[in-house]
Amino acid sequence: MFNQETVVRMLDHYLEILKHSVQQPEQKISDLQMITKEEEATIFNEFNDTAVPFNNNKTFVEIFEAQVAKTPNEIALTYEGESLTYATLNARANQLANYLRIEGVQPNTLVGLMTNRRLEMMIGIYGILKAGGAYVPIDPNYPSDRINYILGDSQPNVLLTDQTLDETIDFNKAVLNLTDTSIVETQSTDNLSKVTDVTDLMYVIYTSGTTGKPKALWYRIKV
């Protein structure tokens, strides 16, 4: 039923429980350590050794596009039964990026991103970064006064959404519903020319703030 290696490991676990039950008689059995020191070292040191070389002089977009070139047909995103390959994600992000550049997005231009968790959210993020802009994530479930404060404070050139904008939201610039692909489908799917470097802005998030008003935190591509 079990191979020899499994049986030996089970026996080692049993002996560990016995040893710790003698050393800590007041402890519940469920709280006693079962793994051996050797297994603990393997789990925390070897299995957790996930560091990989990383070029800090490349932008997020450059790293992503390199991965697209390596594995174009591999799945890049999966959410609630829907998937996108690297090639499809890249193509749709490029179309969006071209649209955003037409709308005036360039390095350090802020673009609002007010979507629910879905594939379009990631298309929005990649599209904004490829255009050269920085994204401002906004939870669509926020109260309208909080959303309006963030929009008024950050002054994004464009607002990307995944639904019709509520009439209580005060924004009079370009609004694009990411679920309506007809607006961007005529744009090129090719990679865009590079316009940013690692010192440019990548995103701005708003925290609760100590004064009760949301506080902006600005993050660059390279800290």
FILORO-355846 format. One record per residue: residue number from 1; x, y, z of N, C-alpha, C in turn. Coordinates in nm, 2 decimals. Each point is the difference from the previous one (the first is absolute). Layout:
// FILORO-355846
(rec NUM; (X; Y; Z); (X; Y; Z); (X; Y; Z))
...
This chain:
// FILORO-355846
(rec 1; (0.08; -0.12; 0.00); (-0.08; 0.12; 0.00); (0.09; 0.13; 0.00))
(rec 2; (0.10; 0.00; 0.08); (0.10; 0.11; 0.00); (0.14; -0.05; -0.03))
(rec 3; (0.08; 0.08; -0.07); (0.13; -0.04; -0.03); (0.09; 0.02; 0.13))
(rec 4; (0.12; -0.05; -0.01); (0.09; 0.00; 0.12); (0.03; 0.14; 0.05))
(rec 5; (0.02; 0.09; -0.10); (0.03; 0.14; 0.04); (-0.11; 0.07; 0.08))
(rec 6; (-0.12; -0.03; -0.04); (-0.12; 0.06; 0.07); (-0.02; -0.06; 0.14))
(rec 7; (0.02; -0.13; 0.01); (-0.01; -0.07; 0.13); (0.11; 0.05; 0.10))
(rec 8; (0.12; 0.02; -0.05); (0.11; 0.05; 0.08); (-0.04; 0.14; 0.05))
(rec 9; (-0.05; 0.09; -0.09); (-0.04; 0.13; 0.04); (-0.11; 0.01; 0.10))
(rec 10; (-0.10; -0.09; -0.02); (-0.11; -0.01; 0.10); (0.05; -0.04; 0.13))
(rec 11; (0.09; -0.09; 0.01); (0.06; -0.05; 0.12); (0.08; 0.11; 0.07))
(rec 12; (0.08; 0.08; -0.08); (0.07; 0.11; 0.06); (-0.09; 0.10; 0.06))
(rec 13; (-0.12; 0.03; -0.07); (-0.10; 0.09; 0.05); (-0.05; -0.05; 0.13))
(rec 14; (-0.03; -0.12; 0.01); (-0.06; -0.06; 0.12); (0.10; 0.01; 0.12))
(rec 15; (0.13; -0.02; -0.03); (0.10; 0.01; 0.10); (0.02; 0.14; 0.05))
(rec 16; (-0.01; 0.10; -0.10); (0.01; 0.14; 0.04); (-0.12; 0.04; 0.09))
(rec 17; (-0.12; -0.05; -0.02); (-0.11; 0.03; 0.08); (0.02; -0.06; 0.14))
(rec 18; (0.05; -0.12; 0.01); (0.03; -0.06; 0.13); (0.10; 0.08; 0.08))
(rec 19; (0.11; 0.04; -0.07); (0.10; 0.07; 0.06); (-0.05; 0.13; 0.06))
(rec 20; (-0.07; 0.08; -0.08); (-0.05; 0.13; 0.04); (-0.11; -0.02; 0.11))
(rec 21; (-0.08; -0.11; 0.00); (-0.10; -0.02; 0.10); (0.06; -0.02; 0.14))
(rec 22; (0.12; -0.06; 0.00); (0.08; -0.02; 0.13); (0.06; 0.13; 0.04))
(rec 23; (0.05; 0.08; -0.09); (0.06; 0.13; 0.03); (-0.10; 0.10; 0.04))
(rec 24; (-0.12; 0.00; -0.06); (-0.10; 0.10; 0.02); (-0.13; -0.07; 0.03))
(rec 25; (-0.01; -0.06; 0.12); (-0.12; -0.08; 0.03); (-0.13; 0.08; 0.01))
(rec 26; (0.02; 0.13; 0.02); (-0.12; 0.09; 0.02); (-0.06; 0.04; -0.14))
(rec 27; (0.07; -0.03; -0.11); (-0.05; 0.04; -0.13); (-0.10; -0.09; -0.05))
(rec 28; (-0.09; 0.05; -0.08); (-0.10; -0.09; -0.08); (0.08; -0.07; -0.10))
(rec 29; (-0.04; -0.12; -0.04); (0.06; -0.08; -0.10); (0.00; 0.08; -0.13))
(rec 30; (-0.11; 0.07; -0.03); (-0.01; 0.08; -0.13); (0.10; 0.11; 0.00))
(rec 31; (0.06; 0.04; 0.11); (0.09; 0.11; 0.00); (0.15; -0.05; 0.00))
(rec 32; (0.02; -0.12; 0.01); (0.14; -0.06; 0.00); (0.06; 0.00; -0.14))
(rec 33; (0.13; 0.03; 0.00); (0.07; -0.01; -0.13); (0.01; -0.14; -0.05))
(rec 34; (-0.02; -0.02; -0.13); (0.00; -0.14; -0.05); (0.12; -0.01; -0.10))
(rec 35; (0.04; 0.10; -0.06); (0.11; -0.01; -0.10); (0.14; 0.00; 0.07))
(rec 36; (0.09; -0.07; -0.06); (0.14; 0.00; 0.05); (0.07; 0.12; -0.03))
(rec 37; (0.12; 0.02; 0.06); (0.08; 0.12; -0.02); (0.05; 0.00; -0.15))
(rec 38; (0.03; -0.12; -0.05); (0.04; -0.01; -0.14); (-0.11; 0.05; -0.10))
(rec 39; (-0.12; -0.05; 0.03); (-0.12; 0.04; -0.08); (-0.02; 0.15; 0.01))
(rec 40; (0.01; 0.06; 0.12); (-0.02; 0.14; 0.02); (0.09; 0.08; -0.08))
(rec 41; (0.13; -0.04; 0.00); (0.10; 0.07; -0.07); (-0.03; -0.01; -0.15))
(rec 42; (-0.04; -0.11; -0.05); (-0.04; -0.01; -0.14); (-0.11; 0.09; -0.04))
(rec 43; (-0.11; 0.00; 0.09); (-0.11; 0.08; -0.03); (0.03; 0.15; 0.00))
(rec 44; (0.07; 0.05; 0.10); (0.02; 0.14; 0.02); (0.12; 0.05; -0.08))
(rec 45; (0.10; -0.08; -0.03); (0.12; 0.04; -0.07); (0.00; -0.03; -0.15))
(rec 46; (-0.02; -0.13; -0.03); (0.01; -0.05; -0.14); (-0.13; 0.04; -0.07))
(rec 47; (-0.12; -0.04; 0.05); (-0.12; 0.02; -0.07); (-0.03; 0.15; -0.01))
(rec 48; (0.05; 0.08; 0.09); (-0.03; 0.14; 0.00); (0.11; 0.09; -0.07))
(rec 49; (0.10; -0.07; -0.06); (0.10; 0.07; -0.07); (-0.05; 0.03; -0.14))
(rec 50; (-0.07; 0.10; -0.01); (-0.07; 0.04; -0.13); (0.06; 0.12; -0.06))
(rec 51; (0.11; 0.05; 0.05); (0.07; 0.12; -0.05); (0.05; -0.03; -0.14))
(rec 52; (-0.02; 0.10; -0.09); (0.04; -0.02; -0.14); (0.07; 0.14; -0.04))
(rec 53; (0.10; -0.01; -0.09); (0.07; 0.12; -0.04); (-0.11; 0.10; -0.07))
(rec 54; (0.02; 0.13; 0.03); (-0.10; 0.10; -0.04); (0.08; 0.12; -0.04))
(rec 55; (-0.03; 0.05; -0.13); (0.07; 0.11; -0.05); (-0.08; 0.13; 0.04))
(rec 56; (0.05; 0.07; 0.10); (-0.07; 0.12; 0.05); (0.00; 0.12; -0.10))
(rec 57; (0.08; -0.02; -0.11); (0.00; 0.11; -0.10); (-0.10; -0.02; -0.11))
(rec 58; (-0.08; -0.10; 0.01); (-0.10; -0.02; -0.10); (-0.14; 0.03; 0.06))
(rec 59; (-0.08; 0.06; -0.08); (-0.14; 0.03; 0.04); (-0.08; -0.12; 0.01))
(rec 60; (-0.12; 0.01; 0.07); (-0.09; -0.11; 0.01); (-0.05; -0.04; -0.14))
(rec 61; (-0.02; 0.10; -0.09); (-0.05; -0.03; -0.13); (0.11; -0.09; -0.08))
(rec 62; (0.12; 0.04; 0.01); (0.11; -0.07; -0.07); (0.01; -0.15; 0.05))
(rec 63; (-0.02; -0.02; 0.13); (0.01; -0.13; 0.05); (-0.12; -0.08; -0.05))
(rec 64; (-0.12; 0.06; 0.00); (-0.12; -0.07; -0.04); (0.01; -0.04; -0.15))
(rec 65; (0.05; 0.10; -0.08); (0.00; -0.03; -0.15); (0.11; -0.11; -0.03))
(rec 66; (0.10; 0.00; 0.08); (0.10; -0.11; -0.02); (-0.06; -0.14; 0.03))
(rec 67; (-0.09; 0.00; 0.11); (-0.07; -0.13; 0.03); (-0.10; -0.03; -0.11))
(rec 68; (-0.06; 0.10; -0.06); (-0.10; -0.03; -0.11); (0.08; -0.06; -0.12))
(rec 69; (0.12; 0.05; -0.03); (0.08; -0.06; -0.11); (0.04; -0.14; 0.03))
(rec 70; (0.02; -0.04; 0.13); (0.04; -0.13; 0.03); (-0.11; -0.10; 0.00))
(rec 71; (-0.12; 0.04; 0.06); (-0.11; -0.09; 0.01); (-0.13; 0.06; -0.04))
(rec 72; (-0.01; 0.03; -0.13); (-0.12; 0.07; -0.05); (-0.13; -0.07; 0.02))
(rec 73; (0.01; -0.14; -0.01); (-0.12; -0.08; 0.00); (-0.03; -0.05; 0.14))
(rec 74; (0.08; 0.03; 0.10); (-0.03; -0.05; 0.14); (-0.10; 0.09; 0.06))
(rec 75; (-0.08; -0.05; 0.10); (-0.10; 0.07; 0.06); (0.06; 0.11; 0.10))
(rec 76; (-0.03; 0.12; -0.02); (0.05; 0.11; 0.08); (-0.10; 0.03; 0.12))
(rec 77; (-0.13; 0.00; -0.03); (-0.10; 0.03; 0.10); (-0.11; -0.09; -0.01))
(rec 78; (-0.05; -0.04; 0.12); (-0.13; -0.08; 0.01); (-0.08; 0.06; 0.11))
(rec 79; (-0.13; 0.02; -0.03); (-0.09; 0.05; 0.10); (-0.14; -0.04; -0.03))
(rec 80; (-0.06; -0.07; 0.10); (-0.14; -0.05; -0.01); (-0.03; -0.07; -0.13))
(rec 81; (0.09; -0.09; -0.04); (-0.02; -0.08; -0.12); (0.04; 0.06; -0.13))
(rec 82; (0.05; 0.12; 0.00); (0.05; 0.07; -0.12); (0.15; 0.01; 0.01))
(rec 83; (0.06; -0.01; -0.12); (0.15; 0.01; 0.00); (0.04; 0.08; -0.12))
(rec 84; (0.13; 0.05; 0.02); (0.06; 0.08; -0.11); (0.14; -0.06; -0.01))
(rec 85; (0.05; -0.02; -0.12); (0.14; -0.03; -0.02); (0.08; 0.12; 0.00))
(rec 86; (0.14; -0.02; 0.02); (0.08; 0.12; 0.00); (-0.01; 0.08; -0.13))
(rec 87; (-0.01; -0.06; -0.11); (-0.01; 0.07; -0.13); (-0.13; 0.08; -0.01))
(rec 88; (-0.11; -0.06; 0.05); (-0.13; 0.07; -0.01); (0.00; 0.12; 0.10))
(rec 89; (0.05; -0.03; 0.12); (0.00; 0.11; 0.10); (0.09; 0.12; -0.05))
(rec 90; (0.11; -0.04; -0.06); (0.09; 0.10; -0.06); (-0.06; 0.08; -0.11))
(rec 91; (-0.07; -0.07; -0.09); (-0.07; 0.07; -0.11); (-0.11; 0.09; 0.05))
(rec 92; (-0.08; -0.04; 0.09); (-0.11; 0.09; 0.05); (0.05; 0.11; 0.08))
(rec 93; (0.11; -0.02; 0.07); (0.06; 0.11; 0.08); (0.06; 0.10; -0.10))
(rec 94; (0.06; -0.04; -0.11); (0.06; 0.09; -0.10); (-0.11; 0.08; -0.07))
(rec 95; (-0.11; -0.06; -0.03); (-0.11; 0.08; -0.06); (-0.05; 0.11; 0.10))
(rec 96; (-0.01; -0.04; 0.13); (-0.04; 0.10; 0.10); (0.10; 0.11; 0.01))
(rec 97; (0.13; -0.04; 0.00); (0.11; 0.10; 0.02); (0.00; 0.10; -0.12))
(rec 98; (-0.03; -0.05; -0.12); (0.00; 0.09; -0.12); (-0.12; 0.10; 0.02))
(rec 99; (-0.11; -0.05; 0.05); (-0.12; 0.09; 0.02); (0.04; 0.11; 0.11))
(rec 100; (0.07; -0.05; 0.11); (0.03; 0.09; 0.10); (0.10; 0.11; -0.04))
(rec 101; (0.09; -0.04; -0.09); (0.10; 0.10; -0.05); (-0.08; 0.11; -0.09))
(rec 102; (-0.10; -0.05; -0.07); (-0.08; 0.10; -0.08); (-0.07; 0.10; 0.10))
(rec 103; (-0.04; -0.05; 0.11); (-0.06; 0.08; 0.10); (0.10; 0.09; 0.08))
(rec 104; (0.12; -0.01; -0.03); (0.10; 0.09; 0.06); (0.08; -0.06; 0.11))
(rec 105; (-0.01; -0.13; 0.02); (0.08; -0.07; 0.11); (0.14; -0.01; -0.04))
(rec 106; (0.09; 0.04; 0.09); (0.14; 0.00; -0.02); (0.07; -0.03; 0.13))
(rec 107; (0.13; -0.01; 0.01); (0.07; -0.03; 0.13); (-0.05; 0.09; 0.11))
(rec 108; (-0.04; -0.06; 0.11); (-0.05; 0.06; 0.13); (-0.14; 0.06; -0.01))
(rec 109; (-0.07; -0.03; -0.11); (-0.14; 0.04; -0.01); (-0.08; -0.10; 0.08))
(rec 110; (-0.09; 0.05; 0.08); (-0.08; -0.09; 0.08); (-0.13; -0.05; -0.07))
(rec 111; (-0.03; -0.12; 0.01); (-0.12; -0.06; -0.06); (-0.08; -0.08; 0.11))
(rec 112; (-0.12; 0.04; 0.02); (-0.09; -0.07; 0.10); (-0.04; -0.14; -0.04))
(rec 113; (0.01; -0.09; 0.09); (-0.04; -0.14; -0.03); (-0.11; -0.05; 0.10))
(rec 114; (-0.12; 0.02; -0.04); (-0.11; -0.04; 0.10); (-0.08; -0.12; -0.06))
(rec 115; (0.06; -0.12; 0.03); (-0.06; -0.12; -0.04); (-0.01; -0.10; 0.11))
(rec 116; (-0.09; -0.10; -0.02); (0.00; -0.11; 0.09); (0.11; -0.10; -0.03))
(rec 117; (0.02; -0.10; 0.08); (0.11; -0.10; -0.03); (-0.05; -0.08; -0.12))
(rec 118; (0.07; 0.01; -0.11); (-0.03; -0.07; -0.12); (0.11; 0.01; -0.10))
(rec 119; (0.00; -0.07; -0.11); (0.11; 0.00; -0.10); (0.02; 0.14; -0.05))
(rec 120; (-0.11; 0.08; -0.01); (0.02; 0.14; -0.06); (0.08; 0.09; 0.10))
(rec 121; (0.00; -0.04; 0.13); (0.08; 0.08; 0.09); (0.15; 0.00; -0.04))
(rec 122; (0.05; -0.13; -0.03); (0.14; -0.02; -0.04); (0.02; 0.06; -0.13))
(rec 123; (-0.09; -0.01; -0.10); (0.02; 0.06; -0.13); (0.01; 0.15; 0.02))
(rec 124; (-0.08; 0.06; 0.09); (0.01; 0.14; 0.03); (0.14; 0.04; 0.06))
(rec 125; (0.05; -0.08; 0.09); (0.13; 0.03; 0.07); (0.11; 0.00; -0.11))
(rec 126; (0.01; -0.11; -0.08); (0.10; -0.01; -0.10); (-0.01; 0.10; -0.10))
(rec 127; (-0.13; 0.03; -0.04); (-0.02; 0.11; -0.11); (0.05; 0.13; 0.05))
(rec 128; (-0.03; 0.04; 0.12); (0.04; 0.13; 0.06); (0.16; 0.01; 0.00))
(rec 129; (0.06; -0.11; 0.05); (0.15; 0.00; 0.01); (0.06; 0.00; -0.13))
(rec 130; (-0.05; -0.07; -0.10); (0.05; 0.00; -0.14); (-0.01; 0.14; -0.06))
(rec 131; (-0.11; 0.07; 0.03); (-0.02; 0.13; -0.06); (0.10; 0.10; 0.07))
(rec 132; (0.06; -0.04; 0.11); (0.09; 0.09; 0.07); (-0.05; 0.06; 0.13))
(rec 133; (-0.13; -0.02; 0.02); (-0.07; 0.07; 0.11); (0.02; -0.08; 0.13))
(rec 134; (-0.07; 0.05; 0.11); (0.00; -0.06; 0.13); (-0.15; -0.02; 0.04))
(rec 135; (-0.03; -0.11; 0.06); (-0.14; -0.03; 0.03); (-0.03; 0.04; 0.14))
(rec 136; (-0.13; 0.04; 0.02); (-0.05; 0.04; 0.13); (-0.12; -0.10; 0.02))
(rec 137; (0.02; -0.11; 0.08); (-0.11; -0.10; 0.02); (-0.10; 0.06; 0.10))
(rec 138; (-0.13; -0.02; -0.04); (-0.11; 0.05; 0.08); (-0.10; -0.11; 0.01))
(rec 139; (-0.04; -0.03; 0.12); (-0.10; -0.11; 0.02); (-0.13; 0.05; -0.04))
(rec 140; (-0.07; -0.06; -0.10); (-0.13; 0.05; -0.04); (-0.11; -0.01; 0.11))
(rec 141; (0.03; -0.07; 0.11); (-0.09; -0.02; 0.11); (0.01; 0.11; 0.11))
(rec 142; (0.10; 0.09; -0.02); (0.02; 0.11; 0.09); (-0.13; 0.09; -0.01))
(rec 143; (-0.03; 0.07; 0.11); (-0.10; 0.11; -0.01); (0.03; 0.10; -0.10))
(rec 144; (-0.10; 0.06; -0.06); (0.03; 0.09; -0.11); (0.08; 0.13; 0.04))
(rec 145; (-0.02; 0.04; 0.13); (0.08; 0.12; 0.04); (0.15; -0.04; 0.01))
(rec 146; (0.03; -0.12; 0.04); (0.14; -0.04; 0.00); (0.06; -0.01; -0.14))
(rec 147; (-0.08; -0.06; -0.09); (0.05; -0.01; -0.14); (0.02; 0.14; -0.06))
(rec 148; (-0.10; 0.09; 0.03); (0.02; 0.13; -0.06); (0.12; 0.08; 0.06))
(rec 149; (0.03; -0.03; 0.13); (0.12; 0.06; 0.06); (0.12; -0.04; -0.07))
(rec 150; (0.01; -0.14; -0.02); (0.12; -0.05; -0.07); (0.02; 0.05; -0.14))
(rec 151; (-0.11; 0.00; -0.07); (0.00; 0.06; -0.14); (0.04; 0.14; 0.00))
(rec 152; (-0.06; 0.08; 0.09); (0.03; 0.14; 0.01); (0.14; 0.03; 0.04))
(rec 153; (0.06; -0.08; 0.09); (0.13; 0.02; 0.05); (0.11; -0.04; -0.10))
(rec 154; (-0.03; -0.12; -0.07); (0.11; -0.05; -0.09); (-0.02; 0.06; -0.14))
(rec 155; (-0.11; 0.04; -0.04); (-0.03; 0.06; -0.13); (0.05; -0.08; -0.11))
(rec 156; (-0.05; -0.13; -0.01); (0.05; -0.08; -0.11); (-0.05; 0.05; -0.14))
(rec 157; (0.08; -0.03; -0.10); (-0.04; 0.04; -0.14); (-0.12; -0.08; -0.05))
(rec 158; (0.00; -0.13; 0.04); (-0.10; -0.10; -0.05); (-0.04; -0.08; 0.12))
(rec 159; (-0.12; -0.05; -0.01); (-0.05; -0.09; 0.10); (-0.05; -0.13; -0.07))
(rec 160; (0.06; -0.11; 0.04); (-0.03; -0.13; -0.05); (-0.10; -0.07; 0.10))
(rec 161; (-0.11; -0.06; -0.05); (-0.10; -0.06; 0.08); (-0.03; -0.14; -0.06))
(rec 162; (-0.09; -0.07; 0.07); (-0.06; -0.12; -0.06); (-0.15; 0.00; 0.01))
(rec 163; (-0.06; 0.12; 0.02); (-0.14; 0.02; 0.01); (-0.04; 0.14; -0.04))
(rec 164; (-0.12; 0.03; -0.02); (-0.05; 0.13; -0.02); (0.02; 0.09; 0.12))
(rec 165; (0.06; 0.12; -0.02); (0.03; 0.09; 0.11); (-0.13; 0.05; 0.07))
(rec 166; (0.00; -0.01; 0.13); (-0.12; 0.05; 0.08); (0.00; 0.15; -0.02))
(rec 167; (-0.13; 0.05; 0.00); (-0.02; 0.14; -0.02); (0.06; 0.09; 0.12))
(rec 168; (0.02; -0.07; 0.11); (0.06; 0.07; 0.12); (0.15; 0.02; -0.01))
(rec 169; (0.06; -0.06; -0.10); (0.15; 0.01; -0.01); (0.02; 0.12; -0.09))
(rec 170; (0.09; 0.09; 0.06); (0.03; 0.13; -0.07); (0.13; -0.01; -0.08))
(rec 171; (-0.01; -0.03; -0.13); (0.12; -0.01; -0.08); (-0.04; 0.04; -0.14))
(rec 172; (0.06; 0.10; -0.05); (-0.04; 0.05; -0.13); (0.10; -0.01; -0.11))
(rec 173; (0.10; -0.09; 0.02); (0.10; -0.03; -0.10); (-0.04; -0.14; -0.07))
(rec 174; (0.10; -0.05; -0.08); (-0.03; -0.13; -0.07); (-0.02; -0.11; 0.09))
(rec 175; (-0.11; -0.08; -0.03); (-0.03; -0.12; 0.08); (-0.01; -0.12; -0.10))
(rec 176; (0.07; -0.11; 0.03); (0.00; -0.12; -0.09); (-0.05; -0.12; 0.08))
(rec 177; (-0.10; -0.06; -0.04); (-0.05; -0.13; 0.06); (0.09; -0.11; -0.07))
(rec 178; (0.08; -0.07; 0.08); (0.09; -0.10; -0.05); (-0.08; -0.12; -0.06))
(rec 179; (-0.12; -0.02; 0.04); (-0.08; -0.12; -0.05); (-0.05; 0.03; -0.14))
(rec 180; (0.01; 0.13; -0.05); (-0.04; 0.03; -0.13); (0.12; 0.01; -0.09))
(rec 181; (0.04; -0.11; -0.07); (0.12; 0.00; -0.07); (-0.01; 0.07; -0.14))
(rec 182; (-0.12; 0.04; -0.04); (-0.02; 0.06; -0.13); (0.08; 0.13; -0.01))
(rec 183; (0.02; 0.07; 0.11); (0.07; 0.13; 0.00); (0.15; -0.01; -0.03))
(rec 184; (0.06; -0.11; 0.04); (0.15; -0.01; -0.02); (0.04; -0.11; -0.10))
(rec 185; (-0.10; -0.08; -0.05); (0.03; -0.11; -0.09); (0.07; 0.04; -0.13))
(rec 186; (-0.01; 0.12; -0.04); (0.06; 0.05; -0.12); (0.15; 0.04; 0.02))
(rec 187; (0.04; 0.00; 0.12); (0.14; 0.04; 0.03); (0.09; -0.11; -0.02))
(rec 188; (0.13; 0.03; -0.02); (0.10; -0.10; -0.03); (0.02; -0.09; 0.12))
(rec 189; (0.03; -0.13; -0.03); (0.03; -0.09; 0.11); (0.15; -0.02; 0.02))
(rec 190; (0.08; 0.08; -0.08); (0.15; -0.01; 0.02); (0.05; 0.07; 0.12))
(rec 191; (0.11; -0.04; 0.05); (0.06; 0.07; 0.12); (0.03; 0.14; -0.04))
(rec 192; (-0.02; 0.09; 0.10); (0.03; 0.14; -0.02); (0.14; 0.04; 0.02))
(rec 193; (0.04; 0.11; -0.05); (0.14; 0.05; 0.03); (0.01; 0.03; 0.14))
(rec 194; (0.12; -0.02; 0.06); (0.02; 0.03; 0.14); (0.01; 0.15; 0.03))
(rec 195; (-0.08; 0.04; 0.10); (0.01; 0.15; 0.03); (0.03; 0.02; 0.15))
(rec 196; (0.01; -0.11; 0.08); (0.02; 0.02; 0.14); (0.14; -0.06; 0.04))
(rec 197; (0.05; 0.04; 0.11); (0.11; -0.07; 0.06); (-0.03; -0.03; 0.15))
(rec 198; (0.09; -0.06; 0.07); (-0.03; -0.05; 0.14); (-0.02; 0.11; 0.10))
(rec 199; (0.03; 0.12; -0.04); (-0.02; 0.11; 0.10); (-0.14; 0.06; -0.01))
(rec 200; (-0.08; -0.04; -0.10); (-0.13; 0.05; -0.02); (-0.11; -0.06; 0.09))
(rec 201; (-0.11; 0.07; 0.01); (-0.10; -0.04; 0.10); (-0.07; -0.12; -0.06))
(rec 202; (-0.04; -0.10; 0.09); (-0.07; -0.12; -0.04); (-0.14; 0.00; 0.05))
(rec 203; (-0.03; 0.03; 0.12); (-0.14; 0.01; 0.05); (-0.01; 0.09; 0.13))
(rec 204; (-0.12; 0.04; 0.02); (-0.03; 0.08; 0.12); (-0.11; -0.07; 0.07))
(rec 205; (0.01; -0.03; 0.13); (-0.11; -0.06; 0.08); (-0.04; 0.10; 0.11))
(rec 206; (-0.12; -0.01; 0.04); (-0.06; 0.09; 0.10); (-0.03; -0.08; 0.13))
(rec 207; (0.06; 0.04; 0.11); (-0.02; -0.07; 0.13); (-0.11; 0.08; 0.07))
(rec 208; (-0.04; -0.04; 0.12); (-0.10; 0.06; 0.08); (0.05; 0.14; 0.04))
(rec 209; (0.13; 0.01; 0.04); (0.05; 0.13; 0.05); (-0.04; 0.03; 0.14))
(rec 210; (0.08; 0.07; 0.07); (-0.02; 0.03; 0.14); (-0.10; 0.11; 0.02))
(rec 211; (-0.03; 0.08; -0.10); (-0.09; 0.11; 0.01); (-0.15; -0.04; -0.03))
(rec 212; (-0.01; -0.12; -0.05); (-0.14; -0.04; -0.04); (-0.01; 0.00; -0.15))
(rec 213; (0.08; 0.08; -0.07); (0.00; 0.01; -0.14); (0.10; -0.10; -0.06))
(rec 214; (-0.03; -0.06; -0.12); (0.10; -0.09; -0.06); (0.13; 0.07; -0.03))
(rec 215; (0.11; -0.07; 0.03); (0.13; 0.06; -0.02); (0.07; -0.08; -0.12))
(rec 216; (0.06; 0.08; -0.09); (0.06; -0.06; -0.12); (0.15; -0.04; 0.03))
(rec 217; (0.03; -0.13; -0.04); (0.14; -0.05; 0.01); (0.04; -0.03; -0.14))
(rec 218; (0.12; 0.06; -0.04); (0.05; 0.00; -0.14); (0.11; -0.10; -0.01))
(rec 219; (-0.01; -0.09; -0.09); (0.11; -0.11; -0.02); (0.06; 0.01; -0.14))
(rec 220; (0.13; 0.00; 0.00); (0.07; 0.00; -0.13); (0.03; -0.14; -0.04))
(rec 221; (0.04; -0.02; -0.13); (0.03; -0.13; -0.05); (0.11; -0.07; 0.08))
(rec 222; (0.10; 0.08; 0.03); (0.12; -0.04; 0.08); (0.00; 0.08; 0.12))
(rec 223; (0.00; -0.06; 0.12); (0.00; 0.08; 0.13); (0.15; 0.03; 0.03))
